[in-house]
């Protein structure tokens, strides 16, 4: 009987097991604050992101996400990686400091996670304070370092005035280094109490001097940087952390961002900016500190009117002493600039120069074939080829031609860096294949139309016309118009090629429509420039729009006419359209459900949702008029009568958020919902109209369930899409 029970259990798990993988948007899509190569192991490197976790480099230049398994609903903050360290003596060991925010946006303490198998599995040490992977100054670093002489010793520089911390047991435990009293007191905006810019930046980096002596197995000389620009910002210990002093003669005024040791020169190179990043920076310097002589030298590549930015990214060629590359932080116009020196900063060359203004001489070729949308959507519409927010920059310590640097959009790099010194022309490619850091705002899959429409933050949005296209990076994002962020997308249920999308920028029209399934777009002519953000609903025949804006309550427009306020529906209401009845719209706010039968002109309260006090999402059946599903704090409710009355098919799934319908077996439709059920807070599916719910998420991490987006495929049976806040779009298919 025991054997039989085991077999039955395995069969049950297998039936519900979905194998999740990313929809391939490609190109990264977000900010990568840090890239670290292993000093002695060929091809071992990691990239940390601010909201999408940690990635490991593969031999074909692609990347593999390694922290998805530790980012469930309770641990969503683990996708914020504030620091990264590798063990110089063991290529399999990697550490990261994780946590999303140091203010109240993230209630949890941060952690140091560690892996002994290159990220396949992790162990966690919880810290007694928060970590800010998506806070200001996240491009500084690295704040975490392993003693090159002793794999058991780690140091971590904390934020928020929490100082310097040390582990002597390989990251299992940490204790504060009380002899280090500097805290990094800079606050970007002291008036922003509790906000994004209202916390102390703390410590900026920890760098061991591997050329110094070791005593009792510990490296004696350690440098630590702090986010200070008035008092000293670089400190040194000559006795393995027992005592600390400011480094004499150091520059003031600026914040240190990166500090990298060149052991052959016995020199420390540092980049500085007048802001802590990653968005600011109008002045900065680059310095070389001669450790043996104890002297500082200003090696800033440009001066005078040519210097209108700070410096962030810093790469050292360990094969060629004296060879370094630094990056501007930030040159927002006309482009970022990168500088290279082969003589320890005595002279520099750069990647572009003015010819006959406004013409530029470019000393590089740029290629984005692995993510063509980067060129068509951004490079072709902006002067900036090389990027912005360049904090991560690294040269492969075993290959002088291989380098990587990241921007606010992608990871660039190449394999012919030394040509900079001869032909003065390097090949730069987008090398972010596998990194999917998109913050997804909305998803849709119209039956009989495009397979997937994905509205995303920072990168506009994308259309995947067929299921086969899900594995190929799109040629273009949503353009004409292109917005930084698209907040909502919907389709006309009886005319599925008609699509509407909404943006969240101010000062321009933020509604656009498509009549070819999201391939091409035009502005919705009736949209006022004061309207933006929120959620949108498109009538079944594409003649009416109901828009719950983020700026002006609920608005309605017919046939691209001027929008007018819908006073009968509360501001910030959830809205949806009936997908087959052209005159019916639905709304939800608080405990109340609303229906309009006059094309959104007016709404009336409809059927009661039992004990629910928060309507969170509404899913109209794609092919059945009058059938709707509503997710609430009390679970899922169902109506087949246009919302005049509701039933609750099951009470086993509670506290639900996103809900969606997708094509099931035969003519049936599956229901999908994020909520709390028998397996915890995660994604569930039902093939019996909500009577029973099955965990289909398994061990895949999607982050917090209240920030996910959801769509069932209208065309591929059993397929479901999940949008995450920092790991792009996932999809899987199977029987529930």
N, C-alpha and C positions, 0 to 999 in steps of 0.2 A: 504493500500500500504506500509506503514511503516513496518508493521509486516511481509509482504511478502518479502520486501527487506532484513530484518534481517534474515529471514529463508534462503534466497538465499546466503547471505554472509556467514552464518554458514556452509552451504553445500559446498561452495567453499573452505573454510578453511579446513574443514574435509577431502575433497578429496585430498588436498595437504599435509595433516598433516602426517608426519612420526614420529614414536616413536623410539628414538635413545637409544641404549644401548651399553655397551662395549663388544667387543670380549674379552673373558676371557683368557688373557695370565697369569694373576695372579702373586702374589709374589712381587708386587710393581714395581720393575724394575728401580728404581732411588733413589736419595738421599732424605731422610726425615730429615731435620735439627732440627725439634722440635716436641715434644709430650708433651701435657699438660693435666693433669687430673683436674677435678673440685675438690676442697678440701672437699666438703660436700655432693655432689650429687652422688649417686651410679651409676657407669657405664658411667658417662659423661666425655668424653675425645676427644681431637682433635689432628690431626697430620698435620703439615704444610710441604709442599714440596717446592723445589726451582723452579720448572718449571711446576708443575701440580696442583696447587691450594691447597685447604684446604679440609680435610676429617674429618668426625665425626665417632666415634666408635659406633658399634652396640653391642647388648647383646651377639651375637654369635661369637664375636671376629672379625667380618668382619667390613669393613669401607664403608661409603657412601660419595661420592664427593658432596660438598655443594656450590661450587663457579662456576659451569659450566654456570649458568644463567647470569653471569656478565663478561663473557670472549668472547665477540663477536669480530669482526675484529678490531673495534676501541679501544677495551679494552683488548687486548690479554695479556698485561702486568699484569693483575690481577691474572694470574696463578703463578706469582712469589710472594711468601709469606715470608717476611723478619722477621715477628714477630707475635706473637699470645698471646692473653690474654683472660681470663675468668673472669666474675664477681663473686667474692666469695659469694655474697649475692643473686645471681639470676642464677640458673643453665641454664636458657634459653638464656642468653646474652653472646655473643662471639664477640671479636674484632680481627682484623688482619690488619697489615700494608702490603700493596701490591704495587708491582712495580717490574719490572724485572731487569733493569740495571740503574746505575747512570751515565753512559757515554752516548755517542750519539747513542748507539745501541737501546736505548729506548727513543723516543722523548718526552714522556709524563711525567708529574709530578706523584708522587706517591699518594696514598690515604690511609686513615684509613677507613676500612669498618666495619660496625657493624650490628649485627642481634639480634633481641629479640625473635627469635623462632628457635634457634639452627641451624641456617644456611638455613632455608627454604626461607627466603627473606633477602635482604640486603639494607642498606642505605650507602651512600658514602660521605665522607668528603675529598675533594681534598686538598693536601698539597702544599705549595709553593716551593717544592723541590722534587727531585727524591728519590725513594726507591729501594734498590738493593736486591731483593729476590734471584737472581742468581749471586751475586757478591761474592768475597772473604770475609771470615768472616761471612758467612750466618748461620753458626752453633752456633755462639755466641748467648747469650740471656737468657731469653727473653728481648728484647728491649722495649716491651710494657707491661704495668702493670696497674691494676685497684686498687685503694686504698681500702684495705679490710674494712675500716671503712666508706667509702663514695663512693657509686657506680657512682657518678657523676664525680669523679676525676680520670683522667688517665694521665700517663706520657709516652712519647715516646722518645727514644734515637735515633737520626737521624745519618745518614752518611754524608760524604762529607763536614765536618766542619759546619754542620747546627745545632749542639748542641742539647739541651734538650727542649722538647715541652710538654705543659700541656693543658688538657681540664678540664673544670669545669662544663660541661653540658652533660656529658655522651657521649663524642666523636663527638658532632655536630660541635664544633669549637675547634681549637687549637691555642695557642699563645706561643711564645718562652719564656723560663725561662731565662731571661737575667742575673740573678744572678749566673747561672751556666755557667762558662766561658771555661771550658775544652771542647775540640772538638774531641779528639781522632785523633791525627795527623799522625799515622803510615800509610805509603803507601808501599805496598808490593814491587813494582818496580817503583821508581820515573821516570825511563827512558821510561816507557810504557805509555806515555802521550796519553790520550784518549782511552787507551786499557783496557783490563780486570783487570790488576793489577795496574793501574795508578791512583786510587782514594784513598782519605783518608777513613780509615775504620770507623771512627766516634765512636759512643758510643756502648758499648757491652751489657749492661743489665741494667734493673731497678728492684730493689727488695725492697718492703716495709717491715718494721719491725712491724709486727702485735702485738708484745708485748709492743711496745712503747705507750706513752700516745696519746690521741687525743685532739685536740683543735679546736673548731668551726667545729667539725665533720670531721677533717682531721688527718690522721696518721702523727705523728711528725717526726719519723725517717725513712729516705729513703736512700738507697744505690744506687749509679750509677757507673757502670764500663765503662772504656774507652779503646780504642785500643792504648795504650801507653805502652812502655816497658823501657823507660828511666826516664820520670817523673812519678809522681803518676798516678795510674790507677784505684783506687777505692776511691770514694768520698762519703761523708755522709752529710745529712742535719738533724739537730735536731729540726727544726722549720717549718716543713711541706713545705720545699722547698724555704723558704725565703732566707736562706744563705747556703753556701756549703763550706766544707773543705776536704782536703785529710785525709783519715783515717790514724792515726799515726801508725808507726811501720810496715806498710804493706810491703810485699816482692816486690822487683824490678825485672828487667831482663825479666820477662815473661808477656804475655798478659792474662788477665782474660777471661775465656770462659763462665763459669756458676757460678752463685751465688745463693744458695738456703738456705732459712731460716729454721732452726729447732726450732720452738717456745718453745718447752718444755725445751730445753737446753739453749734457748736464745743465739743461736750461728748461725753464718753464715758460711757455707761451700763453698769453692771456688776451682775450677779447673783452672790450668794455663798451657799454652804451649808457646814455643818460636816462634810459628807462629800463625797466626790468623785463619788458616784452610780454607777449610776442608781437603786439601790434604797434608799439611806439618805437621811438629812437630817432633823434634828429642830429645827434652828435655822439662821437665815440672815439676810442683810441685802441691801438693794438700795442702790446708791450712784450718784451723779452726780458725775463729775469735770469741773469747768470747766477746760478746757485753757488758755485764755488767762490766767485768774487763778491757776491752779495750786492750786485748792481742791477739797476733797471735801465732799459733802453727803450725809448719811444720808437717803434717801427711802424707807425700808422702809415698805410699806403698812400693816402692823399691828404692834402691840407687845403686851407683857404676855402674858396667858393666851391671847390670840388668835394668838400666834405659836408654833406647835409644828411648824414645818417650815422647810426651807431654800428657796432659790429657784434655779430653773434656767432655763426658757424665757424669752426676752426678745425682743420685737419692737418695732421703731421705725417709726413712720409718717413716711416721708420727705416726704410731701405736707403734713403738718401738724406743724411743729416743736413739740416739747413733748409730743406724744402717744406714749405707750408702753404696752405690755402686758407683764406679767410673770406667771409661773406658779409655783405651789408645787412643791417637790421635797423630801420627798414628804408629802402629806397623805393618809394611808391611810384616815382616817375623819373625817367621813362621806363626804368626796369631795375631789377636788382643788379648788383655788381659783385663779381667775385675776383679776388686778387691772388696771385701766386708769386712766391719768392723762392729762389734756389740758393740764396746767400744769407739765410737767417734774418731776412727782413731788411737788408741794406737796400735792395732794389726790388721793384715789383712790376709785374705785367697784369693786364686785366682782360676780361672777356669781351668787352666792347668799348668803343671810344667814339666820340663825336667826329664825324667827317665834316662835310659842309652842312651845318645845322639847318634843318632838323634831321638830316641823314646820319645814320650810324654805321660804323664799321663793326661788323660782327666777327668775332674770332672763334666761332663755334657753328656747328650744324645741329639742328634740333629735330628730333624724330619721335613721334608719339604713336607708332603703329599698334602698340599693345593696348592703347586706350585712345583711339582716334578722336573721341569727343572732346578731349582736352584741347586739341588744336581748333577744331571747328567751332567749339562753343566758347572758348576763352582766349586762346592765343590769337586767333584771327580777329577777335573783337576788342583786343586790348594791346597796349604797347608792350606789356610785360611778357617776355618769353621765359626768362630765367626764374621768375617767381617772386615771392615775398615771404616774410616770416621765416627766414632761413636761419635756424638755430642748430639743426643737426647737419653735420658735415664730417665725413670720415673717409680716409684713404686706407685701403686694405693693407695691413702691415706686412703682408707677404706678397703683394702684387702692386707695384707703384702705378700701374695703369688703371687699376680698378678703384673707382671712387663712387660715393653716394652722397647726395645731399637732399634734404627735404624742404618743401615749401608748405604754404597753407592749403595746397591742392593735391600735391603728388610727391613722389620720390623720383628725383632725377639722378642721373649718373652716367657712367660709361666705362669703357675698357681701353681707352687710348689717352689717358691723362698726360703722359709724358710728351705727347705731341705738342702740348702747350709750350714746351721749351724749345721746340725745333720749328715745326711748321706754324706754330702759334695758331692752331685751329684744332679744336677737339670736337668729338662727336658726343652729344648729350642726348640721352634717351629717357623716356618715362620708364622707370624700372620698378613700378609699384604693382605689378601683376600679382594678384592674390590678396592685396590689401584692399579691404572693402570697409571704409570708415564712414560711410554715408549715414547721416541722421535722417531717417525716413519719416516723412510727415503724413503720407497717405498712400493708399494702394487701391487699385481697381482692376477687375478682370471681366470685361463685358462679354457675355455669351454671344459667339458669332462675330466678335470684334477682335481687337488687338489682345494678345494673351495677357499682357501686364502693362499697367500704367503706374509709374512710381514717382510720386512727388517727394523731393528731398530738400534738405537744408543746404545752403551754400552753393549747390551745383545745379539748381533749377529743377530738373526732372528728366525722366527717360521713358521711351516707349519701346516695348518688346512686342513685335507684331505677331510672332508665333512662338510656340513652345521650343522650337529648335533654336531660336535666337537667344534663349536664356543663357547660353554658354559662350556668347560672343559679345565683347564690349561694343556698345552702340557707336555708330559713326558720328552721332551728334546728340547733344542734350536738347531739351526743349528751348527753342530759340524763336525769335521774331514774334513775340518779345521773349527775351531772356531775362530772368530775374535771379537774384541770388538764391532765394528760397521760394519754393512753391509749397503752400500750406495745405492745399486740398485739391482733389480731382474727382470728377464724377462723369458718368456717361448717361446718355438718353436711352432708356431701356427698350423702347420700340424703334429706335433708330441709332444703333450702337456705334456707328462711325462718328457720331457727334459727341464731342468731348468738351468739357469746360474745366479749366484750372484756375486757381487763385494764388496770388503772390502776397508777400508780406512786407514789401518795400513801400516807403513813403514817397510821394511826389510824382508818381506816374501811374498810369492805368495798371491795375493789378488783377484783371480778369482777361482771359484769352480763351478762344474757342478753336476747335478743329472739326473739320467735316470728313477727314480721312483717317480716323482712328488714332489721332495723335501724332501723325507723321509731320504735318505742317500746321502752322498756327497763325492766327491773326488776333489783334486786340478786339475785345468785346466793346463795341463803340459806346455803349451807354454807361460804362463804368466811370464814375467820378474819380479823380486822382486822390480824393480824401479817403476812399474805401480801400481797405487791405486786410489781409490775414483772415483767420476764421475758417469756417467750413461752408461748402457749397452743395446745392442739390439742383440737378438738371431734370426738367420734366421729361416724360416718356417720349414725347415727340420733338424735344429740343426747341420749344418756343418760349419757355419760361424758366427763369432762374430765381431761386430763393437762396440768399446768401446771408448766413449768420456771421457778420463781420466782427473783427476785433476792434473796430473803431467807431462804428455807428449803429450798433444793434443789428436787427434782422432787416434785410433789404430785399426788395423784389423788383424784377425787370422782365418785360415781355418784348420779344422780337428785337432785342438789342436796344431797347429804349432806355430812357433815364431810370435809374433806380429810385424807388420810393420806400419809405419806412413801413414795415409791417408792425403796427402798434399792438396787435393782438397776440404777439409771441414775445416772451421775455428776451432781453438781450442775452447773448451768449448761449442761446438755446441750441441744442443738437437738432440738426435738420436732415431730412431725407426725402426723396421723391418716390412715389409709387412707380415701379418700373414698367407697368403696362397701362395704367389709367392716367391719362395725360393731365387731368385736372386735380389730382390728389397729391398733396404733400403731407409730411408728418413732422412733428417737432416734439422735443422733450426738454423739460427744465425742472430741476428739483424733483418733486414727487409726481409731477403732472405730465400727462401725455396729451398732445394736441394733434388735431387733424384739420386740414383745409380741403374743401371740395370745390373751391373756386379758383384753382390755379395759384394758390398762395396769397390771394388778396386778403383773406382773413382766416384766422385759426380759432378753433373752439376746443375746449377740454373734452377729452374722450374717455375711454374706459379706464378704470382704476388699476393700478399696479400693486395691489395688495399692500404689503408693508414697506415697499421701496420708497426711499426718500431722495434718490439720486439716479436720474436717467443718464446713462453714459454713452450709449451708442444705439443706433437704429439700423437694422439691416432689412431692406425690402426684398422680398423674393424676386429673383431676376426674371421669372417667366409667369408668375401667378399674381394677378391683380388682387390687392387687398390683403395679402399675406405678409406679415411683418414679424420680426424678432427684435426684442428690446433687451439690452443688457443693463442691469442696475446693481446697486449695492446689495440687493436682496436676491440676486440671481437673474435667470433668464425667463422672460415672458414671451408668449406667443399669441398672435391673433390671426384669424383667417377672415375677419369681418371689418377690415379697414380700421382696426383699433377701437371699435365700439365696445369690445369686451376682450379680456385677456385670460389665458390660462397659464399656469406655471407647470410645465410638464414634469419637472423634477426639482426637488429642493436640495439635491446632493451637490450641485454646483452653486457656490455662493460668491458674492462680492465680485461680480463679473465686470469686465471692461470692454475691450473690442469684441465685436461679434460679426460673423460673416457667413454667407452661404456659398457652397461650391458644388459643382456637378459631382454626383455620386454614381452608384451603379445603375445602369439602365436609365430610366427617366427620373430616378430619385435624386434628391439634393441633400448633401451633408450640411450640418450646422457646426461651425467652429466658434469657440469662445475662449478668451483668457479669463480665468477665474480661479477660485480656491475650491478644490475638490479632494478626492481621496488621496491623490498623490501630491497635494500641496498646491501652491499658487503657480499655475503654469497653463499651458495650452491644452485644451480638451476638444475632442470631436464627438459628434453624435450622428449615427446613421438611422436613428429611429425617432426623428422629430423631437429630440431633447429628452426622451424618456430615460436614457442612460448616457453617461459621458465617459469617454475613455481618454486616458493620458496619451497624447500623441507627440508630446515634446521630448520625452525621454530625458537623456542626460545633456541634451544640447542647451546651452545658455542663450537666453534672449535678453538678459538684463531684466529690469523692472517691468512687470506686466502692465503697469499703468502707463508706460511710455511706448508700448509696442503698437504696431499697426497690422491690420489683418485683412486678407482677401482670399476667398476660395476661388479656384479657377472656374470660369464659366465655360471652358472649352475642353479641359483635360480632366477626365474622371479621377477623383480622389486626390487631386493636387491642391495644395494650400500654400499661401505665401505669408511670410511674417516679416514686417519691417521693424528694424531695431533703431535705437538711438545711439548709433556709433559703429555698428557692425553690418550695415547694409541690409539687403533683402535676402532672406533664406527661403528655400522651398523644399518640399518633400511630397511624396505621394504614396498612397497605400490604402488598404481597406481598414475601416474602423471596426 
